[in-house]
């Protein structure tokens, strides 16, 4: 799987997890209503955390793709080497944070 496919899958699963979280919230309210022990939904919490971590990485990738597209269409006469250098440094910093 390449990064583009991974990004598509992440978006799909984030939507799916959001739906499951809504159902979880409804179930927790029902458990409270009937004074039952509250379920923890450990797997759902773990998946949600994984999605958040992956989102951080894929956000950097999305930003890079957008900048790369912009830079690749820039005319040589308008090329600002300092801007490109700063952009590369910013992505290096973001990469290290991930």
Secondary structure, 3 states (H helix, E strand, C coil): CCHHHHHHHHHHHHHHHHHHHHHHHHHHHHHHHCCCCCCCCHHHHHHHHHHHHHHHHHHHHHHHHHHHHHHHCCCHHHCCHHHHHHHHHHHHHHHHHC
